[in-house]
Structures are given as structure tokens and as C-alpha cells.
Amino acid sequence: MNSWVNDKLLPVVMRFSNTKVISSMKNGLIYTMPLTIVGSIFLLLSNFPVPAVSEFFLKTGWTVRFAQVTGATFDLMALISVFAIAYQWVKEDGFQGLPAGILGMVAYVITLTPIKQIMNTSGNKVIATATGVIDKAWTGGKGMIAAIILGAIVGWIYSWFLKRDIRIKLPDQVPANVAGAFTALIPAAVIMTFAFCIYLFFDGLFHMTMVDAIYRVIQTPLQGLTDNAGGLFVNIFLISFLWAFGIHGPIVVGGILGPLVTANTLENVKLFQEGGQAALEAHGHIFVSPLIDQFVTVTGSGVTIGLVIFMLFFAKSRIFKDLGKLALGPAIFNINEPLLFGIPIVLNPLLIPPFIITPLVTGMLTYVAIWLKILPVLSGVAVPWTTPAIISGLIIGGANGWKFMLWQILMLVLSCVIWFPFARIQDRQNLAMEQGQDPKKVAEDIAEAKETATTHEAAN
């Protein structure tokens, strides 16, 4: 199995993960993380979980003021993403990425229609039309896939010109910043003309924008495929499976499926802003980023807190005891590399099963709990990935934070139940090695003892 994975599967996965599109996408979208976290703080303030405080903010006008920050973060995520992806693409090619990022934003705006129709309260009649505007409905979650596609195209075009040295060259005496502006002039003209042609094509033939078309034809079906129990199962399994062979699962899987999950999350944020928890329960997505962060990779991929607790309080081998003390601090902040490569879990046939099973159980149970209305649909509030468990559960749930906190505690206890039997066997093997015994012989003796006990029990 190890040979097949290492020789056949992993090279394919690594080649795909390291392609320019995936690399630029996953590295570029990292730049949006601070905006998501800060935006979440103001989203919580504008929908404060304490009713008395929430009503006070609403009456005094602070709810609208807090929404300004939310609107400048979550509602501009696609616009920021197209900048970041184009920037990262060109940067990885060894050129100055800032002009490409700016051109990516400009190209994205060119493809949008400068008209927004104002509907009545029931949403069935146009009462006014605004011109010369950028509709933020398409610069947020709905535009994520279009932003990724356009960002990659802009990055490729810009790098193509610079690699072939197709640019306006000025004498060496000209200041570098001025010369740099002229370097971008030719690719800028091509990129903006290209974006304008896209706008004319979709507006003339389909009476819609490119972003709208991609949202209807590509993004909505893909979100539908991911926002279900099957999509979540595949996501969780791949994260743990890749880690089991030494590949950073969250980065690889996040680079591929992350934009779709982000789009789900941003749509939940929008629903929560406009209609509160009732709108989320009616139309919200269950599979959002906080579900992965707080119930699948909490305390580290594999929900390894169960293993850490065993090592601290129940282990008999010196290596487990010492490593447990070392791993506790990082585990509190959701870091478990000391376990992955210290025990190791990676390529360890005894510990890979609980490493894969535990997050599948905790993640799928959380999905089912939300689906059955035991837990409410998450609003999309995010916390830094290093936020300790229990605290993170309390924050992401808003007014229902106590429910997610208790559920998170239950999932951590469940991780202990799953990890303990496997950890005990590994601990016995470690102890045997420390005492100079053959761990294979010890394992055979344990199996023989269990078989004998079973035989006696059946006889009695």
C-alpha cells in the first residue's frame, strides 16, 4: 500500500498541487485571511449574541456602522481574490506582481455591468435603476470562481509579455518607478481590451455579465456538489489521507475545494446580515469553513487531542510521556506536527486508521446535527485557526455559541474514545523497545493473550 501510494498516487497529487493555477490560487487566497477574521469580529458586533446589546446597537445606529466593515471585507472578497491570484502568479514567475494585481481588479470591474436594479420589498418589481455603480453582490461570494479564473488569466497574460520582453523600454536614466509603469503598459492594454471584449460578448449575447454566467453555470452546481454529506466526507478523508503520507492535506485540499467552501461561507454571511438566523435556517449552507476548522482539524488534523491526553495521563513508555508534554502546548493552538512527525503518525499503519476515522466521525456527526436542527446553521463567523478549542466553538456560534461549545467538548471526548485503543497498542510497543524487547514478539503475545481470554470467556 505504501509503495503504491508513494510511487503512483502521490506523484500525481503533487504534480497537480504544484501546477501554477493551484499554487497561485492557494497562495493568493491566503492574503484574504486577515480580512475574513476582522470582518467576522464586526459581523458579530452587528449581530451581537446578547439581545439587549443587539437592540441597543440597532437603536443607536451602530449596527449599520459595524456593517461598513463587513461590507468592505466579506462583500469584496472576489475583488480582493482576483488581485491576490494575479499578483501571486506573476510573483512566482519572478516579476513584480503589484501591477498584475491591479490589472486583475480593473479587468474584473470592466466585466461587471455598471447598472443595478432596485427592487421593491417583495422583490418582484423594479422600482428604480442605478447607473455608474459596482454591485457588491458580485464582488463577494458569488464572484469567487470568476475571480479565480480571471486572476489566473490576467497573471498568465502579464507574465507571457514579460517573459518575452515585450514592453516599452526607457533609458537607464529614467527612475525605476516610472520605467516600471511603462513596463506594464503593453500587457495592461491587452488585458483591459480582453476584459472589455468579455463584457461586450456576455452583455450583447446573453444580457448578463461574465461573473453572473460563471456563477450560474459553474459555481452554483459545484457548490451544490460540495455542500452535502458526500462532499464533506470526501473533503475530510482527503485531508487526513494525504497527511498520513506526509503531504499537507489542508493546503492541498483547500487549494482545490477551498474556493467553493469559501463561497458557501460568504453566502451564509450575506444571509445572516440580511435575514438573521431565520434566513440561515431556510437557505444557508451547512458545509462552511468554520465546520472544517472547528470540528475536523481542531487540535490539529486528525483531532489528535485524544492521543495527546492518552500520552499525558495513561502512557507507560517514556517516549510517549515526554512527547505528550511537548505536544500539549501546540495542540491547544491546533498544531500537531510534533505528533505527525515525532511519533510518527505519518506512514504509521497502526495510527493512520484513528487519524482518518476520528475527523470523519466528528465532522460527519456535526453535519448531521446541523441537518437535524440539533445545532443551528453557522453564520460564517471565522476565528484565527490557532484559536483554542471550546473558545472557538463559543465564538463561531454567536447567540448559539454555548451549543457549539458543548458540542465541541463532546467531539473532543469522542476523539479520546477513538484514539485510546490504538494509542495503547503503540504505547506497549514503545515500552517493549525501551526495555530491549522485540515489539513484534510483544504484539504477538498481546494477540495470543486476547485469544486465550476470549476462549476462556466462551467456555465459561
C-alpha positions as CSV (number, residue, x, y, z in Angstrom):
1,M,0.0,0.0,0.0
2,N,2.8,2.4,1.0
3,S,4.6,1.6,-2.2
4,W,1.6,2.2,-4.4
5,V,0.7,5.5,-2.7
6,N,4.3,6.8,-2.8
7,D,5.1,5.6,-6.3
8,K,1.8,6.1,-8.1
9,L,-0.7,8.3,-6.2
10,L,1.5,10.9,-4.5
11,P,3.5,12.0,-7.6
12,V,0.2,12.7,-9.4
13,V,-1.2,14.6,-6.4
14,M,2.0,16.6,-6.0
15,R,2.2,17.5,-9.7
16,F,-1.4,18.7,-9.7
17,S,-0.9,20.6,-6.4
18,N,2.2,22.3,-7.7
19,T,0.6,23.5,-11.0
20,K,0.7,27.2,-11.5
21,V,-3.1,27.6,-11.2
22,I,-3.4,25.7,-8.0
23,S,-0.2,27.2,-6.4
24,S,-1.3,30.8,-7.3
25,M,-4.8,30.2,-6.1
26,K,-3.9,28.7,-2.7
27,N,-1.1,31.1,-2.0
28,G,-3.0,34.1,-3.3
29,L,-6.2,33.3,-1.2
30,I,-4.1,33.3,2.0
31,Y,-4.0,37.1,1.7
32,T,-7.8,37.2,2.3
33,M,-7.5,35.5,5.7
34,P,-6.9,38.7,7.8
35,L,-10.0,40.3,6.1
36,T,-12.1,37.3,6.9
37,I,-11.1,37.3,10.6
38,V,-11.5,41.0,11.1
39,G,-14.7,41.1,9.2
40,S,-16.0,38.3,11.4
41,I,-15.5,40.5,14.5
42,F,-17.6,43.2,13.1
43,L,-20.2,40.7,11.9
44,L,-20.5,39.5,15.4
45,L,-20.8,43.1,16.7
46,S,-23.5,44.0,14.2
47,N,-25.5,40.8,15.2
48,F,-24.5,40.7,18.9
49,P,-25.4,37.5,20.6
50,V,-26.9,39.3,23.7
51,P,-30.4,40.6,22.7
52,A,-30.3,43.7,25.0
53,V,-26.9,44.8,23.5
54,S,-28.1,44.0,20.0
55,E,-31.2,46.1,20.4
56,F,-29.1,49.0,21.8
57,F,-26.7,48.9,18.8
58,L,-29.7,48.8,16.4
59,K,-31.5,51.8,18.0
60,T,-28.3,53.9,18.2
61,G,-27.3,53.2,14.6
62,W,-24.2,51.2,15.5
63,T,-25.4,48.1,13.7
64,V,-25.3,50.0,10.3
65,R,-21.8,51.4,11.2
66,F,-20.4,47.9,12.0
67,A,-21.8,46.7,8.7
68,Q,-19.5,49.1,6.9
69,V,-16.5,46.9,7.9
70,T,-18.3,43.7,7.0
71,G,-19.2,45.1,3.6
72,A,-15.6,46.1,2.9
73,T,-14.3,42.7,3.8
74,F,-16.7,39.8,3.0
75,D,-18.5,41.7,0.3
76,L,-15.3,42.5,-1.6
77,M,-13.7,39.0,-1.3
78,A,-13.9,38.2,-5.0
79,L,-12.4,41.6,-6.0
80,I,-9.5,41.1,-3.5
81,S,-9.0,37.5,-4.6
82,V,-8.6,38.4,-8.3
83,F,-5.9,40.9,-7.2
84,A,-4.1,38.3,-5.0
85,I,-4.2,35.5,-7.5
86,A,-2.8,37.6,-10.4
87,Y,-0.2,39.1,-8.1
88,Q,0.9,35.7,-6.8
89,W,1.1,34.2,-10.4
90,V,3.4,36.9,-11.6
91,K,5.4,36.9,-8.4
92,E,6.1,33.2,-8.7
93,D,7.3,33.8,-12.2
94,G,9.9,36.2,-10.8
95,F,8.4,39.5,-11.8
96,Q,6.9,42.4,-9.9
97,G,3.4,41.3,-9.1
98,L,1.7,44.5,-8.0
99,P,0.9,45.8,-11.5
100,A,-0.7,42.5,-12.4
101,G,-2.8,42.5,-9.2
102,I,-4.1,46.0,-10.0
103,L,-4.8,45.0,-13.6
104,G,-6.7,41.9,-12.3
105,M,-9.0,44.2,-10.2
106,V,-9.5,46.5,-13.1
107,A,-10.3,43.7,-15.5
108,Y,-12.8,42.2,-13.1
109,V,-14.6,45.6,-12.7
110,I,-14.7,46.0,-16.5
111,T,-16.6,42.7,-16.9
112,L,-19.3,43.9,-14.5
113,T,-22.3,45.9,-15.7
114,P,-22.4,49.4,-14.2
115,I,-26.2,49.2,-13.6
116,K,-28.1,47.9,-10.6
117,Q,-31.8,47.5,-10.5
118,I,-33.6,48.4,-7.2
119,M,-36.4,46.0,-6.4
120,N,-39.4,46.6,-4.1
121,T,-39.6,45.0,-0.7
122,S,-41.3,41.9,-2.1
123,G,-38.6,41.5,-4.8
124,N,-41.0,41.2,-7.7
125,K,-40.9,44.6,-9.3
126,V,-38.1,47.0,-10.4
127,I,-38.7,50.5,-8.8
128,A,-35.5,52.2,-9.8
129,T,-32.3,51.7,-11.7
130,A,-28.9,53.0,-10.5
131,T,-26.1,53.6,-13.0
132,G,-22.4,54.0,-12.6
133,V,-22.2,51.6,-9.7
134,I,-20.4,48.4,-8.8
135,D,-22.9,45.9,-7.5
136,K,-21.3,44.3,-4.4
137,A,-23.5,41.2,-4.9
138,W,-20.9,40.2,-7.5
139,T,-17.7,41.3,-5.7
140,G,-18.3,38.9,-2.8
141,G,-19.1,35.2,-2.6
142,K,-21.0,35.0,-5.9
143,G,-17.9,36.1,-7.8
144,M,-15.3,33.7,-6.3
145,I,-15.0,31.3,-9.1
146,A,-15.0,34.1,-11.7
147,A,-12.3,35.8,-9.7
148,I,-10.1,32.7,-9.7
149,I,-10.5,32.2,-13.4
150,L,-9.9,35.8,-14.3
151,G,-7.0,36.2,-11.8
152,A,-5.2,33.3,-13.4
153,I,-5.8,34.5,-16.9
154,V,-4.5,38.0,-16.1
155,G,-1.4,36.6,-14.3
156,W,-0.7,34.4,-17.3
157,I,-1.0,37.1,-19.9
158,Y,1.1,39.6,-17.9
159,S,3.9,37.0,-17.4
160,W,3.7,36.0,-21.0
161,F,4.6,39.5,-22.2
162,L,7.4,40.0,-19.6
163,K,9.0,36.6,-20.3
164,R,9.2,37.6,-23.9
165,D,10.4,41.1,-23.0
166,I,7.6,42.6,-24.9
167,R,7.4,46.0,-23.2
168,I,8.3,49.7,-23.6
169,K,11.9,50.2,-22.6
170,L,13.1,53.5,-21.3
171,P,16.7,54.7,-20.9
172,D,18.6,53.7,-17.7
173,Q,18.5,57.4,-16.5
174,V,14.7,57.2,-16.0
175,P,13.6,56.5,-12.4
176,A,12.7,52.9,-11.7
177,N,9.2,53.6,-10.7
178,V,8.5,55.5,-13.9
179,A,10.2,52.7,-16.0
180,G,8.1,50.1,-14.2
181,A,4.9,51.9,-15.1
182,F,5.8,51.8,-18.8
183,T,6.8,48.1,-18.4
184,A,3.2,47.3,-17.6
185,L,1.7,49.5,-20.4
186,I,1.6,46.9,-23.2
187,P,0.2,44.0,-21.1
188,A,-2.2,46.4,-19.5
189,A,-3.6,47.5,-22.8
190,V,-4.0,43.8,-23.9
191,I,-5.6,42.8,-20.6
192,M,-8.1,45.6,-20.4
193,T,-9.1,45.2,-24.0
194,F,-9.6,41.5,-23.4
195,A,-11.8,42.3,-20.4
196,F,-13.8,44.8,-22.5
197,C,-14.4,42.1,-25.2
198,I,-15.6,39.7,-22.5
199,Y,-18.0,42.4,-21.3
200,L,-19.3,43.1,-24.8
201,F,-19.7,39.3,-25.5
202,F,-21.8,38.4,-22.5
203,D,-23.8,41.7,-22.4
204,G,-24.5,41.6,-26.1
205,L,-25.4,37.9,-26.5
206,F,-26.8,36.9,-23.1
207,H,-27.6,40.2,-21.4
208,M,-25.7,39.3,-18.3
209,T,-22.1,39.6,-17.1
210,M,-19.3,37.0,-17.2
211,V,-19.5,36.7,-13.4
212,D,-23.2,36.1,-13.5
213,A,-22.8,33.4,-16.2
214,I,-20.0,31.6,-14.4
215,Y,-22.0,31.7,-11.1
216,R,-25.0,30.1,-12.8
217,V,-23.2,27.6,-15.0
218,I,-20.1,26.6,-12.9
219,Q,-20.2,27.9,-9.3
220,T,-23.7,27.0,-8.3
221,P,-23.6,23.4,-9.5
222,L,-20.1,22.9,-7.9
223,Q,-21.3,24.4,-4.6
224,G,-24.2,22.0,-4.8
225,L,-21.9,19.1,-5.2
226,T,-19.7,20.2,-2.2
227,D,-22.5,21.3,0.1
228,N,-23.7,17.9,1.1
229,A,-22.7,15.0,3.2
230,G,-20.8,13.3,0.3
231,G,-18.8,16.4,-0.4
232,L,-17.9,16.9,3.2
233,F,-16.9,13.2,3.6
234,V,-14.5,13.4,0.6
235,N,-13.0,16.7,1.9
236,I,-12.3,15.3,5.4
237,F,-11.0,12.0,4.1
238,L,-8.5,13.6,1.7
239,I,-7.2,15.9,4.3
240,S,-6.3,13.0,6.6
241,F,-5.3,10.6,3.9
242,L,-2.8,13.0,2.3
243,W,-1.3,13.9,5.8
244,A,-0.9,10.2,6.5
245,F,1.7,10.1,3.8
246,G,3.4,13.3,4.7
247,I,1.6,15.7,2.4
248,H,0.0,18.8,4.0
249,G,-3.6,17.8,3.4
250,P,-5.4,21.1,4.4
251,I,-3.2,23.0,2.0
252,V,-3.7,20.7,-1.0
253,V,-7.5,20.1,-0.4
254,G,-8.0,23.8,0.5
255,G,-6.3,24.8,-2.7
256,I,-8.8,22.7,-4.8
257,L,-12.1,22.8,-2.8
258,G,-11.4,25.9,-0.7
259,P,-12.9,28.5,-3.0
260,L,-16.2,26.6,-3.1
261,V,-16.3,26.3,0.7
262,T,-15.4,30.0,0.9
263,A,-18.3,30.8,-1.4
264,N,-20.6,28.8,0.8
265,T,-19.3,30.7,3.8
266,L,-19.7,34.1,2.2
267,E,-23.3,33.4,1.2
268,N,-24.1,32.4,4.8
269,V,-22.6,35.7,5.9
270,K,-24.8,37.6,3.4
271,L,-27.9,35.7,4.5
272,F,-27.1,36.3,8.2
273,Q,-26.7,40.0,7.5
274,E,-29.9,40.3,5.6
275,G,-32.2,38.0,7.5
276,G,-30.6,36.8,10.6
277,Q,-30.6,33.2,11.8
278,A,-34.1,32.5,10.3
279,A,-32.6,33.2,6.8
280,L,-29.7,30.8,7.5
281,E,-32.0,28.0,8.6
282,A,-34.1,28.4,5.4
283,H,-31.4,28.9,2.8
284,G,-27.9,28.6,4.5
285,H,-25.1,26.1,3.7
286,I,-24.2,23.5,6.3
287,F,-20.7,22.9,4.8
288,V,-18.8,26.1,5.5
289,S,-15.2,26.8,6.6
290,P,-15.8,27.0,10.3
291,L,-17.2,23.4,10.3
292,I,-13.9,22.2,9.0
293,D,-11.8,24.4,11.2
294,Q,-13.6,23.7,14.5
295,F,-14.7,20.1,14.1
296,V,-12.4,18.4,11.6
297,T,-8.9,20.0,12.1
298,V,-9.5,21.3,15.7
299,T,-6.4,20.5,17.8
300,G,-4.7,19.6,14.5
301,S,-5.7,17.3,11.6
302,G,-7.0,14.0,12.9
303,V,-8.4,15.7,16.0
304,T,-5.3,14.3,17.8
305,I,-6.2,15.8,21.3
306,G,-7.3,12.3,22.2
307,L,-3.9,10.9,21.5
308,V,-2.2,13.8,23.5
309,I,-4.4,13.1,26.5
310,F,-3.5,9.4,26.4
311,M,0.2,10.3,26.2
312,L,0.0,12.7,29.1
313,F,-2.1,10.6,31.6
314,F,-2.1,7.0,30.6
315,A,1.1,6.2,28.7
316,K,3.8,4.0,30.2
317,S,6.5,4.4,27.7
318,R,9.0,7.2,28.2
319,I,8.8,8.5,24.6
320,F,5.0,8.9,24.8
321,K,5.2,10.6,28.2
322,D,7.9,13.1,27.0
323,L,6.3,13.7,23.6
324,G,2.9,14.2,25.3
325,K,4.3,17.1,27.3
326,L,5.9,18.6,24.2
327,A,2.8,18.3,22.1
328,L,0.2,19.7,24.6
329,G,1.0,23.3,24.1
330,P,0.9,23.2,20.3
331,A,-2.3,21.0,20.4
332,I,-4.1,23.7,22.4
333,F,-3.5,26.0,19.4
334,N,-4.4,23.4,16.8
335,I,-0.8,22.5,15.8
336,N,0.1,18.8,15.8
337,E,3.3,18.5,13.7
338,P,5.2,17.2,16.7
339,L,2.8,14.2,16.7
340,L,2.7,13.8,12.9
341,F,6.5,13.5,12.6
342,G,7.5,12.8,16.2
343,I,5.7,9.6,17.0
344,P,5.3,9.5,13.9
345,I,1.7,9.2,12.7
346,V,2.9,9.7,9.1
347,L,3.4,6.3,7.4
348,N,2.5,4.5,10.7
349,P,0.0,1.7,9.8
350,L,-1.1,1.5,13.5
351,L,-2.1,5.2,14.0
352,I,-3.3,6.1,10.5
353,P,-6.7,4.4,11.0
354,P,-7.7,6.6,14.0
355,F,-6.1,9.6,12.3
356,I,-8.6,9.2,9.4
357,I,-11.6,7.9,11.3
358,T,-11.7,10.5,14.1
359,P,-12.2,13.6,11.9
360,L,-14.7,11.7,9.8
361,V,-16.7,10.9,12.9
362,T,-16.6,14.4,14.4
363,G,-17.1,16.2,11.1
364,M,-20.0,14.0,9.8
365,L,-21.7,14.0,13.2
366,T,-21.6,17.8,13.2
367,Y,-23.1,17.9,9.7
368,V,-25.9,15.6,10.8
369,A,-26.5,17.6,14.0
370,I,-27.0,20.8,11.9
371,W,-29.1,18.9,9.3
372,L,-31.4,17.6,12.0
373,K,-31.6,21.1,13.6
374,I,-29.9,20.0,16.8
375,L,-27.4,22.7,16.1
376,P,-28.1,25.9,14.1
377,V,-26.6,26.7,10.7
378,L,-23.3,28.5,11.1
379,S,-23.3,32.2,10.1
380,G,-19.8,32.1,8.6
381,V,-18.1,33.9,11.5
382,A,-14.4,32.9,11.4
383,V,-11.7,32.9,14.1
384,P,-7.9,32.6,13.7
385,W,-7.1,29.0,13.1
386,T,-4.9,29.0,16.2
387,T,-7.9,29.9,18.5
388,P,-8.1,27.1,21.2
389,A,-11.0,24.7,21.1
390,I,-14.1,25.5,23.2
391,I,-13.3,29.2,22.9
392,S,-13.6,28.9,19.1
393,G,-16.8,27.0,19.5
394,L,-18.3,29.7,21.7
395,I,-17.4,32.4,19.2
396,I,-18.4,30.9,15.9
397,G,-21.9,30.1,17.2
398,G,-22.8,33.8,18.0
399,A,-26.0,33.7,20.1
400,N,-25.9,29.9,20.0
401,G,-22.3,29.8,20.9
402,W,-22.9,27.7,24.0
403,K,-24.4,25.0,21.9
404,F,-21.3,24.7,19.7
405,M,-19.1,24.9,22.7
406,L,-20.8,21.9,24.3
407,W,-20.8,20.1,21.0
408,Q,-17.1,20.7,20.6
409,I,-16.4,19.4,24.0
410,L,-18.4,16.3,23.2
411,M,-16.4,15.8,19.9
412,L,-13.1,16.1,21.8
413,V,-14.2,13.5,24.3
414,L,-15.2,11.3,21.4
415,S,-11.7,11.7,19.9
416,C,-10.3,10.3,23.1
417,V,-12.6,7.2,22.8
418,I,-11.4,6.6,19.3
419,W,-7.7,7.2,19.8
420,F,-7.2,5.4,23.1
421,P,-7.2,1.7,21.9
422,F,-4.8,2.4,19.1
423,A,-2.6,4.6,21.3
424,R,-2.4,1.9,24.0
425,I,-1.1,-0.7,21.5
426,Q,1.5,1.8,20.2
427,D,2.5,2.6,23.8
428,R,3.1,-1.1,24.6
429,Q,5.3,-1.4,21.5
430,N,7.3,1.7,22.5
431,L,7.7,0.3,26.1
432,A,8.9,-3.0,24.7
433,M,11.5,-1.3,22.6
434,E,12.6,0.8,25.6
435,Q,13.0,-2.4,27.6
436,G,15.0,-4.0,24.8
437,Q,12.3,-6.4,23.7
438,D,11.1,-7.3,20.2
439,P,8.0,-5.2,19.6
440,K,6.8,-7.8,17.1
441,K,7.0,-10.5,19.7
442,V,5.2,-8.3,22.2
443,A,2.3,-7.7,19.7
444,E,2.1,-11.5,19.1
445,D,1.9,-12.1,22.9
446,I,-0.9,-9.5,23.3
447,A,-2.9,-11.1,20.5
448,E,-2.4,-14.5,22.0
449,A,-3.4,-13.3,25.4
450,K,-6.6,-11.8,24.0
451,E,-7.4,-15.0,22.1
452,T,-6.9,-17.0,25.3
453,A,-9.2,-14.7,27.3
454,T,-11.8,-14.9,24.6
455,T,-11.6,-18.7,24.6
456,H,-12.0,-18.9,28.4
457,E,-14.9,-16.5,28.3
458,A,-16.7,-18.6,25.7
459,A,-16.0,-21.8,27.7
460,N,-17.4,-20.2,30.9
